[in-house]
Amino acid sequence: MWLLVLLLGVAAYLYGIYRFLFGKRSPFSAESVRPPGKRMYEQKERDKVLKQGFSVEKVPENLDAVVIGSGMGGLTAAAILAKVGKRVLVLEQHDQAGGCCHSYIEKGFEFDVGLHYIGQLHENSLFRIALDQITEGQLEFIKLDQHFDTIVIGDGDERRIYRIHTGKTEMAEHLKKQFPNDTQAIDAFFKIMKVSATKTHYLAALKLIPLWLALFLLKSRIAHLFSPIFKWASTSATIMNNRLTSNKDLHIIFSYFFYGVPPKDSSTVINALLLHHYKRGAYYPKGGASEIPFHIIPVIQKAGGNVLVRAPVCCILVDEKERAYGVTVKRGTEEVKVLAPVVISDAGVFTTYQKLLPPEIQAKPEIQDRLNMMKHGRGTFLVFAGFDATQEELGIVSTNSWLYKTNDMDDMMDCFFSLSKEEAPDNIPMMFITFPSAKDPTAKVRHPGKSWMTLLTMVNYEWFEEWTDTGVRRRGSEYEAYKMRYANTLFDWACEHFPKLRDKLVFLEAATPLTNMHYLGASRGAMYSAEQNLDRFHPEAIARNKCSTPVKNLFISGQDVFSCGIAGALHGGLLCASTVLDHIIYIDLLFLKKKLKKRTRAKLTKKQE
């Protein structure tokens, strides 16, 4: 009798697992992807999609979910819910949708705010399949030159220049030619890259399985038997780099994608994943960054949902049983309630937990525990420069440049971030340079005779904090002068490497952390959201930092779920949708990937015949 009960219990449990993994409708299908349509460059027509202002009449009835923020994480989660028939409303506080994927036109120049290039878009990659699904195949990408990044270390006669190439084998081989005495270190790092890329799903799985099970696997170290990724995730990049080589220039190469965290405080796995992301190619969206939200929004609308801008959410509604049931939107002096059984926040953990929840919910220990797992990220400072010249006249190409004053990134960042407000603008130690107009052939058609550049570095929010309570474009002459000190320092440094820029400059503007707070809703101006530090990527922290929250029916999406960047935000959306739907949609993506690869092989076989 007891044996029968046990067998029935096991059978019921296995059936439950099967239902969880395979028993629900997949959001994805090969048939939902169609050939790209004609590009729409008429701004008024694009604004009908990207700048649809909030009004009560435009709120769909009988909503299944409301999403706070139209960044990549919010739009991804919304589109996936829409693809299973859910009616979703996305609310954006800015005047256009897209978050860090939006772009703006000023003086005839089109500037991307947060997207500079994307990787892992080769045929039938999981990332490409996911993007195709949430845009129904309407996004087109330009593959950039194989030499996609240049690393410059030092100044003047001490300057060393290294070139990073894409390619399954070419990336490593080209590095070995530049570092002939460190071939073993390069091989070892590329092995870490490969393991990190192929086993990242182990880390993601920690967020999808029950917490008790994840903690059991980690604390018992059973998980560590499957892959070294659990150990590497909580190993600092500096420690790993020192194990591999004493060559400080190569240390920079292994950790050159700066996001505000020095290598000593960042995860080996995240740094390895960032470089691996471009191994199979670097790409740029044809038509610019805003093409991404432009083609995701119709998928949300097709299911009866909508994406509305100028809709600042001021409060998440929580009932007496501590369940989220909607949001309140600020409309001048009026507050409009939007009700939905599911609330998804793409506004970041700090904004969500510290500003949007009612005070009595914010104070709860469970909420404070979540907040204590995260730190505020560094602020981002950007310079937007426009030139009355073609890329040929300026001698610029699609290759990005990463500039460093020295080859000790830990010391360089520690010194810079410890400077006073007055010292900082004249002592910037690192910078990213990119020319979006040189990446996209359609830029020449949309804005003939013009070129534009974006410069980026990291800064302390505290250097700009005294102007926090002032309004945009109303911060006064001292603020303008102070931010332009940074901008001019960065522009002068860029001109050392691209001397033709100076004479053709006709537009120069800067975005400080306060700018990012205003337009992107970024807490303390951190475009990469919560700090991507080592503590955050400890496996137990990964397991605890789930998309579900202590407030029932409230979920988190975007960069704060797993990692930063466009790819990180998209995966945050995938993980969030999996949690909301109680269905691991990654399995559906893998099945679709297998199906598409089979089709590709069949086409190749048919051609060969």
N, C-alpha and C positions, 0 to 999 in steps of 0.2 A: 504493500500500500504506500509506504513512505517513498519507496523507489519510484513508484508511478507519479506521485506528487512532485518529486524532484525532477523527473524527466519532463513532466508537463511545464514546470517552472522554467527549466532550461530552454525548452522549445519556445515558450512564450517570450523569454528574454531575447533569444536569437531572432524570433520573428519581429520583435520590437526594433532590434538593430537593423534588420533588413528594411523595415518600413522607414526608419529614419534615414538610411542611406539611399534607398532606391524607390521607396514607395510613394514618392510625391512627384508632381509634374515638374519636368525640367523647364527652366526658363529659356533654354538654348535649343536652337535647331539650325542646321545648315541651310534650310530653306528660307530662313528669315533674313539672310544676307543677300543683297542684290548688288549688281554693278553700280559704281558711283554715278550719280546723276551729274547734270551740268552744274558747274560751280556758280554760286550766287555771290556776286561781289557788290551788288547795289546795296548801299548802306541802309537805306530806308527799309528795304525788304528784310535785311538781316535784323534790323532793330525790332521788327514785329515779332521775332523769335526771342532775341536776346534781351530786349528792353521792354517787356510787357509789364506795365505798372500795376501795382496791387489795387484792387477794389473789391468790395464785398461781392459784387455781381460776377466777378471772374473766379471766385472760389468754387470749385466743383462740389456738388452735393454728395452726401454719403461717402466721405473720404475713408479710405482704408489706412492711410498714413499721411503724416505731415513731416517734412524734412526741413530742418533749420540750416540754411547755408547751401549755396549752389556750387561749391567747389567740387573737385573730382570725386571725393568720397561720397558727398551727398548725391550728386547726379548719378553715380554708378549704382548706389543702393536703390535710388528711386527708379532707375531704368529697369533694373532686374525685377523689382516688385511689379513694375508695369508689365513686364513680359510674362508674368503669370496672372495677368488680369486685374492687378490691384490698381485702385485709383489713388494717385499720390499727388500731393501738392508740395512743391518746393518753394520756400520763401527765402529771398535774398535781400539783405539790407542795402546793398549797393544799387546803383542805377542800371547795372547790367549783370547778366548771369555769367558764371564761369569761375569765380574765385581767382586762384592763381593761374587759371587757364584763360582769363579774359585778356583782351588787348585794347588799347585806346589809340585814337588818332589825334595828333597835335601838330599843327603847322604843316600838314601834309606828310607826316611821318607816323608809321604804325608801330607802336611799341608793345612787345609782350611783357607782361608783368612778372610771371614766374616760370614759364616754360621756355627752356633754351634748347634742349634736344632730348630725344627719347631713344632708348635701346630696346632690344629684344622684340623687334617687330618683323623678324624674318618669317618666312612662310610657315604657317601652322605652329608658331610658338604659342604658348598658353596666353601670354600677354596680348598678342595680336588677335587671337581668337576672341578673347574677352572684349577688347575694344571693338572688333567687328560686330559682336553681338549687341552691344549697347548702342551702337550707331547704325546698325543694319547694313554695315559695309560701306557707309558713305564717306568715311574718312580716307583721305589719300595722303601718303607720306613720301617725302623726298629723301632718298638715301644720300647722306653726306659723304664727302671725300673719305677715303680710307684713313688718311691722316686727319683724324678728327679732333685731336687735342695736342696742344704744345705746352710743355711745362718749362718755365723759365725760373731759374734759381740764381739769385745774386744780381749785382749791378755792375755796369762798366766792364772792365777787363776781366772781372771775376765771374761774369755771367756764363752760366751753363744752360744749354738748350737741349731738351729731350722731346722726342716726338712719339706720340702714342697712336698706334695703328689698330684698326679693327681686323678681324679675321680669326677663325678657329685656331689656326696655328700661327698666323702672321703676328698676332699681338705679342705673344711670348718671344718669338724668334727675333722680332725687331728690337725688343727690349734687350735681348742677349747681345745683339750687335753693339748696343750703346753701353752695356755693362758686361764686357767680356769676362771680367774676373768674378762675376756673381751669377753665373748661369745656374748653379745649384740652388741658390736662394730664389731665383725667379721660378725655377721648376717647382720648388716647394710652395711658393706663394700661389702659383696657378693651380696646384693641387688643392690648396685651401679654397680657392675660388670655385673650383669644380664641385667639391663636396658641399660647400655652402649653397651653391645654386641648386644642386640636385636634392639636397636634404632640407631645404628651407621649409618644406611642407611639414616636417616634424615639429618645427617651432610653431607653425600656424595651427597645427592640430591641437596644441596645448590650449588654444583659445576655444576650440570647438567641442572638446570632450569634457565631461563633468570635472569640476575643479578637484574633487577628492581623488579622482583617478589620476589626473595630471600630477598632483602633488605626490601621490604614492609612487608613480613611476620615476619621479625626479628624486625624491628623498631616499628611495630604495636603490637609486642609481641603476635601475633596470633600463631606463631610457638611454643612459650613457653607453650601454652595451651595443646599441643599434648604430650610433654615429658619434664622432667627435664634435659634431656641431653644437651639442649642448655645452661642452666645455669651452669651445672657441667663442661662443656667444658672450660668455662672461669673462673672456680674456681680452685685456686691452690691446689695441693695435700696436702701441709702443713696445709692450712686452714681446709680442709676436715678432715684430720687425727686428728687434734686437737679437732674437733667437736665430733669425734667418741670416742677417748680415750686419756688419758694422758700417756699411756704406750709407751715410746719412742722406745723400742725394736719392738713393734707391728707397729709403724710408719715405721720402716725400712722394715718390711715384706710387708706392703702395697705399698711400693715404691722402692723395691730393684733392679729393672732393671735399672741400671744407663746408661744414654746415653748423659752425659755431662751437664745436666740441674738439679740443685738442686730442691727438691720437692716444695719449695716456689715459684719457677718460672715455674713449669710444670703443665700440665693439669690433673685434677682428672680423666677425662675420659680416657686419654691416659694411665695413670698408671694402671687404672682398666682393660683396654683392654689387656695390656701386661700380667697380671696375668691370666685373663680369657682365653687368647690364649692357655694356657696349661692345662686348666681344664679337658678337655676330653682326655688328653694324650700328651706326648712329643715324638717327632719322629726325626729320622736321616736318610738322604738318603742312601740307600744301594749302596755302591760303592763310597761314598763321595760326596762332594758338587758339583763337576764338572759334575756329572750325570745330573744336572738340565739343564745347557746349551747344554750338549751333546744330550739330547733328545728333546729340543725345536728347535734347529737349523734345523733338517730334515723337520719339519713342515713348516718352512719358505721356505726351498729349494723346497719342493714339489709343491709350487705354482709358482715356477720360480724365487724366490728371492735368496738371499745369505747372508752369514755373513762372513765378511773379517776382518782380523786383521792387525796390523802394518799399520793402516790407520788413522793417526791423522788428524782430521778435524780442519782446521785453520780458516775457515770463512764460515758463512752462507750467501748465495747469496740472495740479495734483489734487486728487480727491482725498477724503478722510481715511481711505484705506491705503494711502500712499501709492496710488496708481496714476500715472500720467494719462491725461485724456484730451490733450490739445495744447494750444499755445495762445498767447495774446500778442497781437500785432499793434504796434504804435502807429497811429495815423494822426500826426499833429497833436492836438489835445485829446483826441479820441483814442480809445482802445477797442480793438475788434477781436473777439474770441473766434478761433478756428478750431473746431473739435475734430478729433480723430482718435481711434483706438490704439494707434501706434505713433510714437514721436521719435524721430531719429535726429540726432544733433551732429552736424558736421561743423560746429562752431568751435571745437576744441574743448578739452576737458576743463580748463580753467574758466572759460566763459560759461560753459554749461553748468558746472557745479557751483561756481561762486557768484554768478550774476543772474542766471535764468531760473534757477530753482527757488522756491519760496524759502525765506530765512530759516524756518524751523526744520526744513528738510536739509538745507546746507549744513546745519549744525550736527547732524547725525553722525555718529562714529564711523559708520560704513562709508559715508561720503568723504569724510576726512581721511580715512585710510586710502581711498582711491587717489585723493589729491596728494597725499604724502608720497605716493609712488612716483610722482612726476616733479620736474623742476621746469621753471620758465626757460624757454629757449632764448638764444641771443637774438638781438634785433638785426634786421637786414637793412643795408644802405645800398640804394641803387642810383645810378646816374644814367639818364637817357639823353643821348646826343644825336642830333640830326645834321646831315651834310648835303649841301647842294652839289652833288657829284655822284657819278656812277661808281660801282665797285671797282671797275677797271681803272678809273681815274685815281681812286684812293689806294689801289693795290691791296685790297682786302679780299679774303676768301671765307669759306664756310667754317674753316678750322677755328676752334676756340683757343684762348690762351689763359693759362693759369700762372700768375706771377707771384713769386715769393722772394722776400729780401734775403732770407738765409735758409739753410737746409735743416734747421732745428725747429719744427713746427710747434712742439710743446713749449719751448722757451719763447718763441716768437709770439705765440698767442697769449701766454701768461703775461708777458711784458706789456703787450698792447692793451689787454683788457684791464690791466692794473693802472693805466695812465689816468691822469686827471682829464677833466672835460676840455681844458685848454690845450693840453699836450696832444691829445688824440688825433685831431685833424691833420697834423703835420707829420705823423709817424705811423701811417698805415702800412702794415707789413705784407699784406697779401691782397690779391685782386683777381677777379675773373673778368675776361673780356669776350664778348660775343657780338657778331654782326648778323642779326636776323635777316636783314635785307639781302645778304649774300647767300643765305641758305635756301631761299624760296624763289624759284624763277618767276612766279606770278607777281612778286613784288615789283618787278620792272614794269609790268603791265598796269598794276594798280596805282603805282606811285613812280612814274617815269622820271629818270634823272636824279633820283634821290636815294640816299643810303642812310642807314641808322645803326647805332651801336648801343649796347647796354653794358654797363660796368657794375660789378657787384662786390661788396665786401661785408663783413660782419662787424657789428658795433654793440656797445652797451646801451641799453635802453635809458639808463640813468643819465647819460650825457645829454639827453633831450627831454628829460622828465619835467623840467621846470615849465615847459610849454604844453603839458598834457591837457590842461583845461581850456586851451585856446582853440578857436575854430579853424578849420582848414582854410588856407589863403588869408587868414586873419591873425597870424601869429607874430606879426611885427617884423621890423627891420633887423633886430638882433638875431632872431631865429633864421631869417633868410641869409644873413651874412655868415652865420655859423655853419649852416648846412652847405653853403657854397664853398666854404673852406675845404670841406671833405671832397666836394665835387671837383673842385679845381685841382686838388692834389691828385686825385685819381685820374682826371683827364690828362694832366701833364705827364703822369707816369705812362699812360697809354700812348701818348705822342712820342715817347722815347722809342717805342716799338713800331709805331705806325706814324711816321713823321708827316705824311701828307694830310693827316686829319685836320691839323690846326687851321690851315688857311681856308678850308671848306666848311668850317663849323658855322651853322646858322641857328642852332637851337641847343640849349643845354638846360636840363632840369634835373632835380634830385628828389628822391623819395626816401624819407627817413623812417625810423620805426613808428613815428606818429602818423605818417602818411599811410603806412601799412595797417595801422589800427583803424584809421578812418575808412579806407576803401575796402580792405580785406577782412576787417573785423579780427585781425590777428592780435592775440593777447601780447601786450608789451612789444608789438611790432615784429614778432617772431614769425616770419613766413614759413619756416619749417616746423612751426607749432611747438609742442613741448620738447624740451631738450632731449636729444638722442644720445643720452649718456650711457655709461656702462651698466649702471644699476638698472636702468630700464630694460636692458636686454639680458639680464640674468633670467634663466629659464623659469624660475618660480615667479618672477615679476611678469614675464610674458604670459604665463598661465593665469595670473590673477587679473591682469589688465584686459578684461573681456569687453566685447561689444555690449553685452547686457550690463545693466547698472543696478544699484541697490533700489532704484525706483522702478517698480513694475511697469512694463510697456514703454520704458525710455531706453533708447539704445544710442551708442556712440559709433560714428563712422569717421573715415578720413585718416589723416597722418598720425593721429594719436593712438590708433589701434595697433599698428605694427611698426611702420617706419615712415620716413619722410620722402618727399618728392612726388612726382606725378604717379609713378608706379606704386609707391608706398600707399598713396591715397586711394588709388584704384583697388588695391588689395584690401585696404580698410573697408571699402564699399562692398567688396565680395564677401568678406568675413561678416560684415554687418547684415547683409541680405541673408546669408546662411543662418545667422542667429535668429533673425526675425521670422524666417520661413520654417525654422526648425528642420533644415534640410541642407546638407553639405553640398553646395552647388559646384564646388571644385570637382567632385566626382563626375557631374554632368559635363563639365568642361573637358575633363580627361577623356571621357567617352567620345565627345565630339571631336577632340583632337585626333583620336585614333581613327575615327571615321574619315576625317579630312585627309589624313596622311595616306589612308588606303586609297582614297580617290586620286590623290596626287600620283601615287605609284602606278595606278591603273592608267592614268593619262600618259605617263612617261613610257609605259610598256606599249601603249597603243601607238605612240609617235615612233618608237623604235621599230615597230612592225611595219 
